[in-house]
Amino acid sequence: MKLDPRRCGFATRAIHLGHDPADRPEDATRAITVPIYQTSTYEQPGLVDDPPYEYARVQNPTRAALERNVAGLEGGRSGHAFASGMAAIQALLSVLSPGEEVVVSRDVYGGTNRYFNQVLRRFGVGIRWVDTSRVEEVEAAVAAGERVRMVYVETPSNPLMEITDLAAVAEIAHRARALLVVDNTFMTPYFQRPLELGADAVVHSTTKFLNGHSDSLGGVAITAGSIDPAILAALPGLYDGDLAAHLAFMQKSAGGVLAPFECFLVLRGLRTLAVRMEQHEDNGQRLAAYLARRMEEGSSIDRLLYPGLDGHPGHAIQRRQAGGAFGAMISFDLGSREAARRFLEALEVFTLAESLGGVESLACLPASMTHASVPAAMRRELGISDSLIRLSVGLECYEDLEADVEQALERASAA
Ligand SMILES: Cc1ncc(COP(=O)(O)O)c(C=O)c1O
């Protein structure tokens, strides 16, 4: 493509950013797709200082193409790819030092909860769990902590679909000289770009919608174009006083980088992100509307959590900050674990599995699957009951998805 993709719309950028041969001087063939540089090291031209490529943990051209692509899609300055979403989260949280604190959404992916509670805490970082959908709770937690240096948000949250007002929370965090980090896995930059709303960094599990085909595990961390120098100066653990430099340093020093083949897969998945997200959204909205109708008609659905529903407390904020989109993740409660088991085991198009965001529809029981490592008392307090079901709505024909849920609901209520 001859035009600079940075001047184009989202789908054009998703297809071209990072791929275009003009951006890849290392590839003399001008291959239309980014080659997989399956190498661990590079021949050095001589004993020069700072060769462009030295060792694959530090630089890899396939990874660099992916990093340029995701940074561009999120509107960020830098992207850094890691071996999993958790590895990317870990790299971002490594800016915190013992004695510092992080305010975090109480409802997050179970692995994120486990990392904060069972790993980060052991390194002496204080953790304040709050309902970040209540801006006043964020404000109180930031004010109560002596050394809050980060606010960490998932919105929509996993699995309760709580919505956080990112612009409001960015202002609170920045007033207190804390970074705002947002896990944007559920919405993707196609619908929601937290950096434009004031966040300082975005993290993704690329395992989900970005790769989109359930065939690779990965993560990326993207930094904002400009971050208040006073916030960075308040972080003594930050490498070289710069967040992007810190992430590169963590790739090199801790080594949890994404392998070249996985980078290739994510790059390929990203090329269809725009069309996939449109269809995920359409199927998600239609299925949520169907479930809402079933609930009104008195089916056994107790609670339906989807930000696209009028009665959802975060509906207006979500509409405003995510371009009118609500996503393809839906949670609902069937009232008893036995009914949930019957529903999940009756599904014929949806697959009972952890994960989300792939072309195929998945269903899971967070309490015993994705969120099993959240302490039981915390799950109870949050409302992640033993009968809460989470759906990731895929790209199959909508009619097949609705028919599947309908027959499984019937089997669930036939005691
Ligand atoms: C919202 C969210 N963030 C992060 C992660 C962790 O990503 P990974 O499984 O790629 O380590 C997950 C995994 O399910 C997730 O759902």
The ligand as a Tripos MOL2 file, in Angstrom:
@<TRIPOS>MOLECULE
LIG
   16    16     1     0     0
SMALL
NO_CHARGES

@<TRIPOS>ATOM
      1 C1         -9.9770  -10.0650   30.5450 C.3       1 LIG1
      2 C2         -8.7790  -10.9700   30.5550 C.ar      1 LIG1
      3 N1         -7.5690  -10.4370   30.7680 N.ar      1 LIG1
      4 C3         -6.4530  -11.2120   30.7980 C.ar      1 LIG1
      5 C4         -6.5270  -12.5830   30.6350 C.ar      1 LIG1
      6 C5         -5.2860  -13.4140   30.7010 C.3       1 LIG1
      7 O1         -4.8530  -13.7400   29.4340 O.3       1 LIG1
      8 P1         -4.0410  -15.0850   29.0370 P.3       1 LIG1
      9 O2         -4.9800  -16.2260   29.2880 O.co2     1 LIG1
     10 O3         -3.7150  -14.8640   27.6080 O.co2     1 LIG1
     11 O4         -2.8550  -15.1390   29.9100 O.co2     1 LIG1
     12 C6         -7.7730  -13.1690   30.4030 C.ar      1 LIG1
     13 C7         -7.8790  -14.6290   30.2040 C.2       1 LIG1
     14 O5         -8.9630  -15.1910   30.1790 O.2       1 LIG1
     15 C8         -8.9360  -12.3440   30.3700 C.ar      1 LIG1
     16 O6        -10.1650  -12.8600   30.1730 O.3       1 LIG1
@<TRIPOS>BOND
     1     1     2 1
     2     2     3 ar
     3     2    15 ar
     4     3     4 ar
     5     4     5 ar
     6     5     6 1
     7     5    12 ar
     8     6     7 1
     9     7     8 1
    10     8     9 2
    11     8    10 1
    12     8    11 1
    13    12    13 1
    14    12    15 ar
    15    13    14 2
    16    15    16 1
@<TRIPOS>SUBSTRUCTURE
     1 LIG1         1 GROUP 0 **** ****
